[in-house]
Amino acid sequence: MVVVGAGECGTRAAFALRENGWTGPITLVGGEAELPYERPPLSKTWAHKPICDDERLRAADVTYLPGTHATALDPHAHAVTLDDGRTLAYAKLLLATGATARPLPFDGAPVHLVRTHGDVRTLRTRLRAGTRVGVIGGGFIGLELAAAAAALGADVTVLELADRLMGRAVPARIAQTVAARHAAAGVDVRCGTAVTGLAERAGGTVISLADGTSVEVDVVVAGVGAVPNTALAERAGLAVDDGVLVDASLATSAPDVFAAGDCCRFPHPLYPGRPLRLESWRAAQQQGDTAATGMLGADEAYTAVPWFWSDQHDLSLQVAGLAAAATDEAVRVRPDGVELWFGLDAEGRLVAAAAVGPGNAVAKDVRLAEMLIAARVVVPADALADPGVALKSLLRRTPARV
Amino acid sequence: MSQWIAACDVEDVDLEDVIPFDHAGNAYAVYRSPDDAYFATDGHCTHEQQLLCDGLVMDGVIECPKHNGRFDYTTGKALGAPVLVDVRTYATKVEDGTVYIELPP
């Protein structure tokens, strides 16, 4: 068994193969020259947290090849070639190659893209109280870094092209609450602001804006999306379309080759239409598990409700389902003032939920909403909006099945 | 010599729910099962030390609110990644409407 990519997904899959009874060799190939580590803490607290240690890899008898890239895949020969010249034969292969931070479409000055431990280590050394930071991109990574930089006393400006933060992933009212929290922390959030260029000057980097004005900063950070790493699959002739295309059980178009995590695009039973590519820790973890069972012969579909969280300042934002799939909404205001947003489709089925609150205040309710989404329950909007109706009780009702 | 410490009133915890209890600088979580039995564990998840009391209790399981690590709250057993280490449990008893947990000295 060979796993290419030692991020959250690949590492989980490697351990899951052993946990599910595989007694043969398991090789985990990772491009970074260190132990597999968690990405979420990097942009939130600058923290480096390994997923496992050498002892755990040894105990599971997983052969870990760090600092190694796969350069070629031959699905017919069932072999993958590495950049150290070796070739690994596989019975089954998992592509968990993740994604790469998208670069800005222009040069002119150094820009920090943030994806890896190394990226964060470098950025962190440039920040201190009073450092002027320009964050291009008001998505999750940009906003988490803005909050983390502000916590160090940096003077932060966020430049977002769209008229609100975090795009269609989060409903407008939640984005508004988050924007207000950044403003309260002294972060200058500018939406509807297009960046047209960068130039280095003696005093710093000048970021030019479409309205003709500019912002001068000491450090530029860009969080403008991530591009799935599909080159290996493409060169091998696998079906690729902004992600390695897989079926419901994460199998690619090549026999015995699976793909999972940030690099794959898969059909989701709850969201018919274009297959999804999810960039979240939970999806990476769970897809690593599903891919492993698939590699061992199970025919199990990945059907988990999408879910992710983002920590910014003292707030934790959580989203279950796909906010963009909702055509109607209901909002519940809890006694503690926290707003829970529920997204419904045209049949009145709950398809998404989102909330933001201090610490873990929203976790329980979003988790219950996630269960309602999975159960495909049709829930009256007024019951969702009524803080007197326990979400748990809605789960236990006989769901109205269409 | 371990001791029984009063943690809360029986009605302080809803059915199939959890509340926090702090004692001597340590955090604990007290659970009430759907059939009215009480259980207690350490208050922090063994994964990244988040407070379990903010998590969902359902079907014998407490889920950590942060990453959904799952524990059987009756035995403390960690039910799979990301939680790999069991959470410590403490014996409980109910006397005169008060829930007591047995804590080490």
Interface residues (C-beta under 8 A of the other chain):
Chain A: R12 F15 W281 R282 Q285 D289 W309 G359 N360 A361 A363 K364 R367 L368 K392
Chain B: E16 Q50 L51 D54 G55 L56 M58 E63 P65 K66 H67 N68 A81 P82
